[in-house]
Amino acid sequence: MKSNNDKREKSEQKYGRRTFVKKALFSIASLLVPGFLAARETKQKENAAAILAGGYNPYEHHWGMGIDIGKCIGCGRCVEACKEENNVPREPFFFRTWVERYRVLENGETVVDSPNGAINGFDDKSLDEPVVRSFFVPKLCNHCDNPPCVQVCPVGATFKSPDGVVLVDPSYCIGCRYCIQACPYGARFLHPETRTAEKCTFCYHRITRGLLPACVEACPTQARLFGELHKKANPLQRFLRMNKVAILKPDLNTEPKVFYTNFDMEVS
Amino acid sequence: MNFPDEIKRIRAFWNRFPEQVKRLSIALVIFIVVLIPVRNMLVPPGFGDLGHYRAASLQENSAQNIHYAGRTVCIDCHDDIVSVNKKGYHRDVACETCHGPSAAHVDDPDGNSLRVPRDRGYCPLCHEYISSRPTGFPQIVSASHNPLEPCITCHNPHDPVPPETPKECRACHAEIARTKSVSYHVHVECVRCHDTPEEHKLDPRAVRPSKPMTREFCGGCHSEDAPATNGISRIDMETHEPRYVCWQCHYPHLPEAR
């Protein structure tokens, strides 16, 4: 009897609680650690693959634009600069950015016009009905954080880059125009020569080299501001802190990264 | 191990499945074997590395050429103009806003000159009066603001300030200046007839310019013996309506009017 008990104690000691916990922890760790390492490695590889020729790492940035409607004078220099910088066709229906004039009439109606995208400015031809208030609104791709154009692209030719800019891959675009239909802001067009979708890129070739987008560069009244959304010390953060900002069509849940201030309810 | 036996066993295992399963599985194997190389061929390299797109597209998008050099490079050569511009009202207007894209000019300053908008049509892009423009932004109505005169005659675009005398008279007295601009008196400067103290610019109603008071003032040019050029019409001061002063009949800003 006694010898039997001894045996049981011995075997219990051999596979005791301490041993069990030890072994369990060790096996869980040995299962998880390679997974963690592999995940870290792929992330690093991803990051490394994304770094551009000039040493620009898209994972370290998150771009956005601020527009002060109260400062816009409707001169159209941004439209001109955009077309020059990005070789946008000169015909009056191809724009990466354009300026709209809103005129709210006494009878409550709103008249919106944008002659040739405002590339030659506006004239002051009056309307039949008296105007109660009026202002200019520069428009461009909103670089949505939740972009409908990217969702509908059947081939993955338009995408949100790691730094939040919505781009088009022209060598992969099949020109089906789904994205043009899907964009609620009308910011896209089909390039007449390449037959691929085109849009504002926040001047990706400039911002990746540390320059400002051409429209921001050319704006004479600083109505446009460009900067980082995830870094504290930069002009856009200050713009967002100091102003009451609004976005276009917030009900669509597209989460635009172009922010407006001195915004009127009539703007859409 | 007996090789034929092994084959027999595999065959027996295979025959245990129903016919349709056997056929479908063969089709499935062929499908997979074909699909993998075809997919590799069709999906471009780098697709899916960063997301549902070609990773190389980021690099391609950023490879585009720059046309606008940016507002910091101009000072390297044009420090004289930039130092003037920095203190003026146009300090926040980038050089390239008016002079256009300058990257090519920066690379080869002699080969590529920039545009210089000197004509009257350019400045009104920003400064023409449009009711939609924000209140307080300096605007003019170019139809009545010194018509046909290029803006740069009075305003230095690098440091725009209200213009100097005597051209500045028309800034306020545009109606008179316009009338005078089509009259024989077009080249007679305002201050020739009106002594204008400098304070008139600051407080126009309290400090007023002078007006000619006598016939003899006009006679300074228009009398028969006046030291003036021959083209000027002359009168005999003794016989030409001696009881009246000149401006009772002649409007000095448009003397040919009757």
Interface residues (C-beta under 8 A of the other chain):
Chain A: E46 A49 A50 L52 A53 G54 Y56 P58 G70 K71 C72 I73 G74 C75 G76 R77 A81 E84 E85 N86 R101 Y102 R103 N120 G121 F122 D123 D124 S126 V131 S134 F135 F136 G156 A157 T158 F159 K160 S161 P162 L167 V168 D169 P170 S171 Y172 T201 Y204 H205 R206 T208 R209 L211 L212 A214 E217 A218 C219 P220 T221 Q222
Chain B: P44 G46 F47 D49 L50 G51 H52 Y53 R54 A55 S57 L58 Q59 E60 N61 S62 A63 Q64 N65 I66 H67 Y68 G70 R71 H90 D92 V93 A94 E96 T97 G100 P101 P124 L125 C126 E128 Y129 I130 S131 S132 R133 P134 F137
